[in-house]
């Protein structure tokens, strides 16, 4: 029996495709594979077994999907890091047998191409997280670090009352503030370029930049918002689709001094109301669904204390899932 590991190109064939979830398939359809030294490019490796007996058929038994991302070291020097999106095998026994071989191959590849290291994110709980921890314990020297929290919302009967309360709270907070929420206009290039330059010069949040190749998504124009004061951009909520029925509330920012003005909450409420709470009679298994978009999700970072505390208090009780992620990093 011989084990082969090969780089795969998109689109992959049906035998490999069975190792990919529908959500991953949707995301891969938006991000092209390509030159391994290009940021946000997807790299995929497949493991297959070739029997030595005559006429034997190669057996595809697992894949690893990763993305190239930019990173900065402690000295501010830019480099590339390989971030593993998914590791999947046909069965736990197969993973235990061939997982270390596959991971070692990817580590060698990353080192040979002068990447700064390899990153793997996994849920704190569940079988996948356990398998990643076992795998990283067997190959390489990994540093564990706390990760983010992924929150998923789709139960409109639970989220609806909360949304109403948040809308009222945002209205009360607004007071005499003169901010205005406007639709996102990706064609307002001069305003956006001026804002990107201002943010860069003043170390403030940077909105979605069409000239930045690090993004593997594009904004949803319909479900994004811009915050303005005296016709100047002072904040935004830029959302994007990660599947046809899943909207991520992505980049939320307001300039210093506007945090308590009600504007961040107002932008979020405005998007949630328009994306998930329009009149509809659609039901799924006797459960009302959001319309026109059935699922919303966002990422919360525990390191941002005030925002994460708000998210925990308000959204954790009504969410479908609250997934705490862990990070494992192997640096060269």
C-alpha positions as CSV (number, residue, x, y, z in Angstrom):
1,X,0.0,0.0,0.0
2,X,1.3,3.4,-1.0
3,X,0.1,6.8,0.2
4,X,0.1,9.8,-2.1
5,X,-0.5,13.4,-1.3
6,X,-1.3,15.8,-4.2
7,X,-2.2,19.4,-4.7
8,X,-5.8,19.7,-6.1
9,X,-7.1,22.4,-8.3
10,X,-10.6,23.9,-8.3
11,X,-13.1,22.7,-9.2
12,X,-12.3,19.4,-7.6
13,X,-14.0,16.2,-8.9
14,X,-16.9,14.4,-7.2
15,X,-14.8,11.9,-5.3
16,X,-12.9,14.7,-3.5
17,X,-16.0,16.9,-3.2
18,X,-17.6,14.5,-0.7
19,X,-15.2,15.7,1.9
20,X,-16.4,19.3,1.6
21,X,-19.5,20.7,3.4
22,X,-22.1,22.8,1.4
23,X,-21.0,26.0,3.1
24,X,-17.3,25.3,2.3
25,X,-18.3,24.5,-1.3
26,X,-20.1,27.9,-1.5
27,X,-17.1,29.7,-0.1
28,X,-14.6,27.9,-2.4
29,X,-16.8,28.9,-5.4
30,X,-16.0,32.6,-4.5
31,X,-12.2,32.2,-4.0
32,X,-10.1,31.0,-6.8
33,X,-7.1,28.7,-6.2
34,X,-3.9,29.8,-7.7
35,X,-0.3,30.8,-7.0
36,X,0.6,29.7,-3.5
37,X,2.4,32.9,-2.7
38,X,-0.7,35.1,-3.5
39,X,-2.7,36.3,-0.5
40,X,-6.2,34.8,0.0
41,X,-5.5,32.0,-2.5
42,X,-6.9,28.6,-1.6
43,X,-4.6,25.6,-1.5
44,X,-6.0,22.1,-1.3
45,X,-4.2,18.8,-0.7
46,X,-5.7,15.3,-1.1
47,X,-4.6,12.0,0.3
48,X,-5.2,8.8,-1.6
49,X,-4.1,5.2,-1.1
50,X,-2.8,3.1,-4.0
51,X,-2.9,-0.7,-3.5
52,X,0.0,-2.7,-4.9
53,X,-2.2,-5.5,-6.3
54,X,-2.9,-5.5,-10.0
55,X,-6.1,-3.7,-11.1
56,X,-6.6,-2.0,-7.7
57,X,-8.3,1.3,-7.7
58,X,-6.9,4.4,-5.9
59,X,-8.9,5.3,-2.8
60,X,-9.3,9.0,-2.0
61,X,-9.5,9.2,1.8
62,X,-9.1,12.8,2.9
63,X,-8.3,16.5,2.1
64,X,-6.9,19.6,3.8
65,X,-8.1,23.0,2.7
66,X,-6.1,26.1,3.5
67,X,-5.9,29.8,2.7
68,X,-2.8,32.1,2.4
69,X,-3.1,35.2,4.6
70,X,-0.7,38.1,5.4
71,X,0.6,38.5,8.9
72,X,3.0,40.8,10.8
73,X,5.7,39.7,13.2
74,X,6.7,41.5,16.4
75,X,9.1,43.7,14.3
76,X,6.3,44.7,11.9
77,X,7.7,42.7,9.1
78,X,5.1,41.3,6.7
79,X,5.0,37.6,5.7
80,X,2.6,34.9,4.7
81,X,0.9,32.4,6.9
82,X,-1.0,29.3,5.8
83,X,-4.4,29.2,7.6
84,X,-6.0,25.7,7.6
85,X,-9.8,26.0,6.9
86,X,-10.7,22.3,7.1
87,X,-9.2,18.8,7.5
88,X,-11.6,16.0,6.6
89,X,-11.1,12.2,6.4
90,X,-13.4,9.3,5.4
91,X,-13.3,7.9,9.0
92,X,-11.7,8.5,12.4
93,X,-9.4,5.6,11.9
94,X,-8.2,6.9,8.6
95,X,-7.7,10.4,10.2
96,X,-5.6,8.9,12.9
97,X,-3.5,6.9,10.4
98,X,-3.0,9.5,7.7
99,X,-3.6,12.8,9.4
100,X,-0.1,13.2,10.7
101,X,1.4,12.4,7.3
102,X,-0.8,15.0,5.6
103,X,-0.1,17.7,8.2
104,X,3.6,17.1,8.1
105,X,3.5,17.4,4.3
106,X,1.7,20.8,4.6
107,X,4.2,22.0,7.3
108,X,7.1,21.1,5.0
109,X,5.5,22.8,2.0
110,X,4.9,26.0,4.1
111,X,8.5,26.0,5.3
112,X,9.9,25.4,1.8
113,X,7.9,28.3,0.5
114,X,9.1,30.7,3.2
115,X,5.8,31.0,5.0
116,X,6.1,32.2,8.6
117,X,4.0,29.3,9.8
118,X,0.8,27.4,9.8
119,X,-2.4,28.3,11.6
120,X,-5.4,26.0,12.5
121,X,-8.6,27.2,14.0
122,X,-11.0,24.8,15.6
123,X,-14.1,24.8,17.9
124,X,-13.4,24.5,21.6
125,X,-16.0,21.7,21.8
126,X,-16.9,18.9,19.5
127,X,-15.3,16.0,17.5
128,X,-13.5,18.2,15.0
129,X,-11.8,20.2,17.7
130,X,-10.7,17.0,19.5
131,X,-9.3,15.6,16.2
132,X,-7.4,18.8,15.5
133,X,-5.9,18.8,19.0
134,X,-4.9,15.2,18.7
135,X,-3.3,15.9,15.3
136,X,-1.3,19.0,16.4
137,X,-0.1,16.9,19.4
138,X,1.4,14.4,17.0
139,X,3.2,16.7,14.5
140,X,5.1,20.0,14.9
141,X,5.4,22.4,17.8
142,X,2.1,24.3,18.2
143,X,1.3,27.3,20.3
144,X,-2.4,27.5,21.5
145,X,-4.1,30.8,21.6
146,X,-7.6,32.0,22.3
147,X,-9.8,32.6,19.3
148,X,-13.0,34.3,18.3
149,X,-16.7,33.4,18.8
150,X,-19.0,32.7,15.9
151,X,-22.6,33.5,16.6
152,X,-25.5,32.2,14.4
153,X,-29.0,33.6,14.4
154,X,-32.1,32.2,12.7
155,X,-34.9,31.8,15.2
156,X,-37.0,34.8,14.4
157,X,-39.4,34.1,17.2
158,X,-36.6,34.5,19.7
159,X,-34.6,37.2,17.9
160,X,-37.6,39.3,17.0
161,X,-38.4,40.6,20.5
162,X,-34.8,41.3,21.2
163,X,-34.5,43.3,17.9
164,X,-37.5,45.4,18.9
165,X,-35.9,46.2,22.3
166,X,-32.6,47.1,20.7
167,X,-34.3,49.4,18.2
168,X,-35.9,51.3,21.0
169,X,-32.6,51.5,22.9
170,X,-30.9,52.9,19.8
171,X,-33.6,55.5,19.4
172,X,-33.3,56.5,23.1
173,X,-29.5,56.8,22.8
174,X,-29.6,58.9,19.7
175,X,-30.8,61.9,21.6
176,X,-29.7,65.1,19.9
177,X,-27.0,63.4,17.8
178,X,-27.1,64.3,14.2
179,X,-25.7,61.2,12.6
180,X,-27.5,59.7,9.6
181,X,-27.6,56.1,8.3
182,X,-27.4,55.8,4.6
183,X,-27.4,52.9,2.1
184,X,-23.9,51.6,1.2
185,X,-22.8,53.0,-2.1
186,X,-19.8,51.1,-3.4
187,X,-19.6,53.6,-6.3
188,X,-19.0,56.6,-4.1
189,X,-15.3,56.1,-4.8
190,X,-14.1,59.6,-3.9
191,X,-15.7,59.4,-0.4
192,X,-14.4,55.9,0.2
193,X,-10.9,56.7,-0.9
194,X,-10.8,59.8,1.2
195,X,-12.0,57.8,4.2
196,X,-9.5,55.0,3.6
197,X,-6.7,57.6,3.5
198,X,-7.9,59.3,6.6
199,X,-8.2,56.0,8.5
200,X,-4.7,54.9,7.5
201,X,-3.2,58.2,8.6
202,X,-5.0,58.3,11.9
203,X,-4.8,54.6,12.8
204,X,-8.6,54.2,12.6
205,X,-10.8,51.4,11.2
206,X,-10.6,50.9,7.5
207,X,-13.7,50.1,5.5
208,X,-13.8,47.5,2.7
209,X,-11.2,48.5,0.1
210,X,-11.7,47.2,-3.4
211,X,-8.0,47.7,-4.0
212,X,-7.1,45.4,-1.1
213,X,-6.5,41.9,-2.4
214,X,-6.7,40.4,1.1
215,X,-10.5,40.2,1.0
216,X,-12.0,36.9,-0.1
217,X,-15.5,38.4,-0.2
218,X,-17.4,41.4,-1.6
219,X,-19.9,43.6,0.2
220,X,-23.6,43.1,-0.1
221,X,-24.7,46.5,-1.3
222,X,-28.3,45.9,-0.2
223,X,-27.4,44.8,3.3
224,X,-24.7,47.2,4.2
225,X,-24.9,50.7,5.8
226,X,-22.9,53.9,6.1
227,X,-22.9,56.3,9.0
228,X,-22.4,60.0,8.2
229,X,-22.1,63.3,10.1
230,X,-22.2,66.5,8.0
231,X,-21.9,64.4,4.9
232,X,-18.6,62.8,6.1
233,X,-18.2,59.0,6.7
234,X,-17.8,58.3,10.4
235,X,-18.8,54.6,10.5
236,X,-20.2,51.7,8.6
237,X,-21.6,48.2,8.8
238,X,-20.5,46.2,5.8
239,X,-22.1,42.8,5.4
240,X,-21.5,40.0,3.0
241,X,-23.0,36.6,2.1
242,X,-21.2,33.4,3.1
243,X,-23.9,31.3,1.6
244,X,-27.1,32.0,-0.4
245,X,-29.2,32.1,2.8
246,X,-26.5,33.2,5.3
247,X,-25.6,36.9,5.8
248,X,-22.6,37.9,7.9
249,X,-22.6,41.2,9.7
250,X,-19.0,41.8,8.9
251,X,-17.1,45.1,9.4
252,X,-18.8,47.3,12.1
253,X,-17.0,50.5,13.0
254,X,-17.8,54.0,14.4
255,X,-15.2,56.7,15.0
256,X,-14.1,57.4,18.6
257,X,-16.6,59.6,20.4
258,X,-19.6,58.0,18.6
259,X,-19.7,54.7,20.4
260,X,-22.4,55.8,22.8
261,X,-24.5,57.7,20.3
262,X,-26.7,54.7,19.5
263,X,-25.4,54.6,15.9
264,X,-23.6,51.2,16.0
265,X,-26.7,49.6,17.4
266,X,-29.0,51.4,14.9
267,X,-27.0,50.2,11.9
268,X,-27.1,46.6,13.1
269,X,-30.8,46.8,13.8
270,X,-31.5,48.4,10.4
271,X,-29.7,45.6,8.6
272,X,-31.3,42.8,10.7
273,X,-34.8,44.2,10.2
274,X,-34.4,44.5,6.4
275,X,-32.6,41.2,6.0
276,X,-34.6,38.8,8.2
277,X,-37.9,40.4,9.3
278,X,-39.8,41.4,6.1
279,X,-43.4,40.1,5.7
280,X,-43.5,36.5,4.6
281,X,-45.5,33.3,5.2
282,X,-42.5,31.0,4.7
283,X,-42.1,28.2,7.2
284,X,-39.7,25.3,7.6
285,X,-40.8,22.3,9.6
286,X,-43.5,24.5,11.2
287,X,-40.9,27.0,12.3
288,X,-41.0,30.6,11.0
289,X,-37.9,31.6,9.1
290,X,-36.3,34.9,8.5
291,X,-37.1,36.5,5.2
292,X,-35.7,37.3,2.7
293,X,-32.5,35.9,4.4
294,X,-33.0,33.0,6.8
295,X,-29.8,33.2,8.7
296,X,-27.6,35.9,10.1
297,X,-24.2,35.5,11.7
298,X,-21.3,37.5,13.1
299,X,-18.0,37.1,14.8
300,X,-17.2,38.5,18.3
301,X,-13.7,38.9,19.6
302,X,-13.4,38.4,23.4
303,X,-10.4,40.7,23.4
304,X,-12.8,43.6,22.6
305,X,-14.2,43.7,26.2
306,X,-17.2,46.0,25.9
307,X,-18.5,44.8,22.6
308,X,-18.1,41.1,23.6
309,X,-19.9,41.7,26.9
310,X,-22.8,43.3,25.0
311,X,-22.9,40.4,22.5
312,X,-22.8,37.8,25.3
313,X,-25.6,39.5,27.3
314,X,-27.9,40.1,24.4
315,X,-27.3,37.5,21.7
316,X,-26.1,34.4,23.4
317,X,-29.6,33.7,25.0
318,X,-31.3,33.8,21.6
319,X,-28.7,32.4,19.2
320,X,-28.8,29.0,17.5
321,X,-25.2,28.4,18.1
322,X,-22.4,30.0,20.1
323,X,-19.1,28.5,18.8
324,X,-15.9,29.4,20.7
325,X,-12.9,28.8,18.5
326,X,-9.3,28.1,19.5
327,X,-6.2,28.8,17.5
328,X,-3.1,26.6,17.1
329,X,-0.1,28.1,15.5
330,X,3.2,26.5,14.4
331,X,5.9,29.1,13.5
332,X,9.1,28.4,11.7
